[in-house]
Amino acid sequence: MKNIILIGGGGHCKSVIDVIEQEGRFEIVGIVDKPELLGSNVLGYSVIGFTLPNVISPNAYVSRHSSIGSGVVVMHNAIVNASASIGDNCIINSKALIEHDCLISKHCHISTNATINGGVIVESGCFVGSSATTKELVTISENSFIRAGSLVT
């Protein structure tokens, strides 16, 4: 049997465990969930710790004065300038520009060639399309979808 790690130990996980056990192809080696659940179990399977690594292109520029969460991907020719903060689980795609003093919250995708100007706040769960540009000091609300080529004022 191949090893498998499940992500999320909620109610649906229990149903998935039942199917995996019935199918018999995988050995469940753990369940990744919130840090406060570490050491607990779901139907006898342990909740384990896991750290998502950052993947940062050697062709990107990330200021030493910026802050990067975990599980962040920064692609080729992207720029993250001084005092910018990137939350966990974000994608800063190729040629994206994150200017000074920006806050990109968790679970955001800043697409290719997008420009996030100084002091902008992008709340959690946002998608900013290719070549979109923001005016400085704006806030993009949680779970927003910004179309490619848009100007956000």
C-alpha positions as CSV (number, residue, x, y, z in Angstrom):
1,M,0.0,0.0,0.0
2,K,1.1,3.6,-0.7
3,N,1.2,6.1,2.2
4,I,-1.3,9.0,2.2
5,I,-1.6,12.1,4.3
6,L,-5.0,13.7,4.6
7,I,-5.5,17.5,4.9
8,G,-8.2,18.6,7.2
9,G,-9.6,16.5,10.0
10,G,-13.3,17.6,10.0
11,G,-16.4,15.7,9.4
12,H,-15.8,15.0,5.7
13,C,-12.4,13.6,6.6
14,K,-14.2,10.8,8.5
15,S,-16.1,9.9,5.4
16,V,-12.9,9.9,3.3
17,I,-11.2,7.7,5.9
18,D,-14.0,5.2,5.6
19,V,-13.7,5.1,1.8
20,I,-9.9,4.7,2.0
21,E,-10.2,1.9,4.5
22,Q,-12.7,0.1,2.3
23,E,-10.7,0.6,-0.9
24,G,-7.5,-0.8,0.7
25,R,-5.0,1.0,-1.6
26,F,-3.6,3.5,0.9
27,E,-2.1,3.5,4.4
28,I,-3.2,6.7,6.2
29,V,0.0,8.0,7.9
30,G,-1.5,11.1,9.4
31,I,-3.9,14.0,9.1
32,V,-2.7,17.6,8.8
33,D,-4.9,20.1,10.6
34,K,-4.8,23.2,12.8
35,P,-1.8,23.4,15.2
36,E,-4.1,23.3,18.3
37,L,-5.3,19.8,17.2
38,L,-1.7,18.4,17.0
39,G,-1.6,15.1,18.9
40,S,-5.4,14.5,18.7
41,N,-6.8,11.9,16.4
42,V,-9.6,11.3,13.9
43,L,-11.0,7.7,13.9
44,G,-7.7,6.5,15.3
45,Y,-5.4,8.4,12.9
46,S,-3.1,11.0,14.4
47,V,-3.2,14.7,13.6
48,I,0.3,15.6,12.7
49,G,2.3,18.7,12.3
50,F,3.5,19.9,8.9
51,T,5.3,23.0,7.7
52,L,4.6,24.3,4.2
53,P,7.9,25.4,2.6
54,N,8.4,28.7,0.7
55,V,9.4,28.4,-2.9
56,I,11.2,31.6,-4.1
57,S,12.7,31.9,-7.5
58,P,16.4,32.9,-7.5
59,N,15.3,35.4,-10.2
60,A,12.8,37.1,-7.9
61,Y,13.7,40.0,-5.6
62,V,12.4,39.8,-2.1
63,S,13.6,42.6,0.2
64,R,15.2,41.6,3.4
65,H,13.0,44.2,5.0
66,S,9.8,42.3,3.9
67,S,8.0,39.5,5.7
68,I,7.0,36.2,4.0
69,G,4.6,33.7,5.6
70,S,4.8,29.9,5.1
71,G,3.7,28.0,2.0
72,V,4.4,31.1,-0.2
73,V,5.5,30.8,-3.8
74,V,7.3,33.7,-5.4
75,M,7.8,33.2,-9.2
76,H,10.5,34.4,-11.6
77,N,11.0,38.2,-11.9
78,A,8.5,39.0,-9.1
79,I,9.4,41.8,-6.7
80,V,8.4,42.1,-3.1
81,N,9.7,45.5,-1.8
82,A,10.6,46.8,1.6
83,S,8.1,46.6,4.5
84,A,5.7,44.5,2.4
85,S,4.1,41.5,4.1
86,I,2.9,38.3,2.4
87,G,0.6,36.0,4.3
88,D,0.6,32.2,4.4
89,N,-0.2,30.2,1.3
90,C,0.1,33.0,-1.3
91,I,1.2,32.9,-4.9
92,I,3.1,35.9,-6.1
93,N,3.3,35.0,-9.8
94,S,5.8,35.9,-12.5
95,K,6.6,39.6,-12.9
96,A,4.2,40.7,-10.1
97,L,5.2,43.8,-8.2
98,I,4.3,44.1,-4.5
99,E,5.4,47.6,-3.5
100,H,6.4,49.0,-0.1
101,D,4.2,48.8,2.9
102,C,1.7,46.4,1.2
103,L,-0.1,43.7,3.2
104,I,-1.1,40.6,1.2
105,S,-3.2,38.5,3.5
106,K,-3.4,34.7,3.6
107,H,-4.5,32.5,0.6
108,C,-4.1,35.2,-2.1
109,H,-3.0,34.8,-5.7
110,I,-1.4,37.8,-7.3
111,S,-1.2,36.9,-11.0
112,T,1.4,37.6,-13.6
113,N,2.5,41.2,-14.1
114,A,0.0,42.5,-11.5
115,T,1.1,45.7,-9.7
116,I,0.1,46.2,-6.1
117,N,1.1,49.8,-5.3
118,G,2.3,51.2,-2.0
119,G,0.3,50.7,1.2
120,V,-2.4,48.5,-0.4
121,I,-4.1,45.9,1.8
122,V,-5.3,42.7,0.0
123,E,-7.5,40.8,2.4
124,S,-7.6,37.0,2.6
125,G,-8.6,34.8,-0.2
126,C,-8.3,37.3,-3.0
127,F,-7.4,36.7,-6.7
128,V,-5.8,39.6,-8.5
129,G,-5.7,38.9,-12.3
130,S,-2.9,39.3,-14.7
131,S,-1.8,42.9,-15.4
132,A,-4.2,44.4,-12.8
133,T,-3.0,47.6,-11.2
134,T,-4.0,49.1,-7.9
135,K,-3.9,52.7,-6.8
136,E,-1.9,53.2,-3.7
137,L,-3.4,52.9,-0.2
138,V,-6.6,51.0,-1.3
139,T,-8.1,47.9,0.4
140,I,-9.2,44.9,-1.6
141,S,-11.9,43.1,0.4
142,E,-11.7,39.5,1.5
143,N,-12.4,36.9,-1.3
144,S,-12.4,39.5,-4.1
145,F,-11.8,38.5,-7.7
146,I,-10.0,41.3,-9.6
147,R,-10.2,40.7,-13.4
148,A,-7.2,40.8,-15.6
149,G,-6.2,44.2,-16.7
150,S,-8.3,46.0,-14.1
151,L,-7.5,49.3,-12.4
152,V,-8.4,49.2,-8.7
153,T,-9.1,52.7,-7.3
